[in-house]
């Protein structure tokens, strides 16, 4: 992906992790459910208490070459600032045009190990998330390594898709969609629809990023591959060897690919009505 304007809405909290991590066991499936609850403004600690989870110590990170690590993180910071800048440029234009609402830029918080948000304490293992309580996106760069190594979805645009998906949740928050889902009870079915709509919004952003000249050959395929990799069925197969559709919180691989592609092909957020289907 080509570089564009870098956003100034980056809050760097790397190296500021606390003493404990309010996450328990349960594997990838539980972490996805925790993330879904967070995204909808709920309290994931309630779920973790039911599953026997609790506060566990933060793991000490292995020593790395400081110069190499610094260069890598600086490049990563520039990259996410560029992606965020592109989402700002796109949504500032199309949200008033397509939804009649002004766009308010979110902040993107970079952290290591764990972070305090208005939605509670989150750890790196939770993955990137959006907190509607403070209108901020949260990201630990280690997730990008996991995306490439464990989810088999490498590439800059796969990473850009992750950020654009979280920005999609911000758009949902601005439009009141997240609040309606929370009021309706945050059921798994509604959570899936919320996530698929965020995928579609990520596709809408990619449509305009392509017009900006920021999308290279093969980039869309990277994003689609990432969407497929983080489908509930793919993650459940990897984690437990079988699939339980009733427990889905984000949608199947096929659904996630389809809705991202729908947004990417249409460039119209009005085509992202997952709740009407």
Secondary structure, DSSP 8 states (H G I E B T S, - for coil): -------S-EEE-TT---SEE-----HHHHHHHHHHHHHTT--HHHHHHHTT---EE--------HHHHHHHHHHHHHHHHHHHHHHHHHHHHHHHHHHS------EEEE-SSEEEETTEEEEGGG-SEEETTTTEEEE-THHHHHHHHTS---SHHHHHHHHHHHHHHHHHHHHTHHHHHHHHT--HHHHHHHHHHHHHHHHHHHHHHHHTT---TTHHHHHHHHHHHTSHHHHHHHHHSS--GGG-SS--HHHHHHHHHHHHHH--GGG--GGG-
